[in-house]
Amino acid sequence: MASASATLLVPATSAALTAPPACPSNHSKKTATARGRRSLSCRATGGRGADEGLLWLPRRDVLAGLTGVTAGIAVHPDLAAAALQAELEESCRRGEKVTDRLLECTDSGLPCPPSSRGVQIVDFTPAGEAKRVRRPVHLLDKEYAEKYKEAVARMKALPGSNPCSFTSQAAIHEAYCDGHYRFDPTEKNRPFDVHFSWIFAPWHRMYIYFYERILRGLIGDDTFALPYWNWDAPAGMALPAIFKDRDSPLYDPNRNQAHLDALVDLDFINSRGKPIPFDKNLAAQPAYDEAVNKNLSTIYQQQIRSGKGARCFLGDKLCSATSLRVKETNDRSKRRQDSSSKLKRGNTSGSLERMAHSAVHVWIGRSKADQGTCAAGHDGKPHCSNDMGFLGSAGRDPVFYSHHSNVDRMWHLWATKLGGTGGFDDPEWLDTSFVFYDYFDEAKGEEPKLVRVRIRDVLDTRNLGYTYDAESEQALPWMNRKPTPLVPRGGSPSTPATKPAAVFPLTLIPDQLVEVPSVPRPGKDGDKLQVLVIEGIEFDPTNGAKFDVAINLPKDLAPKVGPQYSEYAGSFVSVASSSDTGSGGTLEGKLTLVLDDVLADIGASGDTVDVVLVPRAGEIKINLPLRIQNDDFC
Ligand code: C2O
């Protein structure tokens, strides 16, 4: 069936085709009010779009007729679903291509960026040299800190109708991660999301780059670069002071009040115990030291141990096929319904996204228990983890951009210093492009400008005219924080023979660990990596989800496992995100973990390993048996 898939390329019929903007334009009348709490208006963009002069007409357009979605033709639902599934699986083999055609925001009354019709799109021109340096927020001098505040104040003062306003900038993130872009407007259930795949790192690099450009334009200072929250260094492991002053434009009331002055937990997903007050003078205390060490090990794991290849570090290919599993039901008419209302995108994020990045979002966002200011989302339901703790609203907190500046730096360090080479070779990735609004001065009568930027344009930050400060790069405190064993070498061996086999699907509930004994491990094949694959991870995206994976660890010690220990292989993490699941929907995820260092560090030599899954948050199901395979890359 897979070979039946095809992409039909036909010449575009109109020269005046434009792309959807990645920034709400000033054409929208019903823009957000009251700090963007209400839904933005979304103008349907209709069936237009161009991809380098060709219309990318996926086979599913033809299949749309087959399924009767648009044409109302009665076709056996099994046949239609199977055809669609096969077509999507084929596209997953090479990585799904993101095209303007597929990214049309056609909902109404939702925060879609409205039409960019009439706005000229220019191609991005690489800068070629790094003229600007991004520095740690906590080390800014007074003058630089004032500049940062002034620039954000000016951005916040722009009317929401201006695409460069803070409201509009925040809405870009919301539209791209809260289900308002669809692969195909006729398939309501296939939202496009900039998280959970290999799109994550480059899209966010582009997004904050244009945010930075607008800030620079607003203060007329060509040297300004977006400061980063240096949470990977002990002195930066708390919300920087500049964001805490109530009178500052960088302040946001929707943060977890208990965490404002606390040492950040880079492995955080839900509250456990009392936060440790952040105080560099406490550095001698064991609990403080332990927490700092755990944070440093988390970054070591994220960047080095788990980041052995682009797929493991940046995330797997974008593939919406995981979204298209038709729920099995005996009632055929119900099956059609399920396939249209519950089909979801998957989560195949890499360690860059899953680890410190996710933890900081949840750490800063309001906790579930603290529902002081729940804000209604576009779906009308309250979202109490606002702002940072819920991806749809995260861009409303000014700290988001400095947080992502450090996430971006982590990618930069991985690519330059850690030999990660930047990313993937696949043209589906390299040629993916997005358009963003550039700075323009409305008061001077300047017209809005859109810039098209491709992933290949942003692999090297020098092309974007910036780099990160060399000082911090010279002494990365996590570089030598290799995890240490929880079980001393020669300590209690596991006893696989007595353990009952795991029965799938497995249900993971916080605090109830699940053993998967005797997972076969193929013999080492040359330079290939030994990779543990956990597929069919089902979870509810409206709440956070997390489980840790430990190797050959006795059950009684497993709850202690974390990034600071050698037995830790990694975690599956999902930040609460889109509310587009309607009632009771689930997403499917996949976790790929390189085991080579873990196995070497714990001295595992057998032809099977015992995996222990330690659930930390959310209710999760694992539908498919675990496997270990030899892969050329990760
Ligand atoms: Cu788009 Cu940190 O999220």
Residues whose N, C-alpha, C, O or C-beta is under 5 A from the ligand:
A	BS01	C2O	none
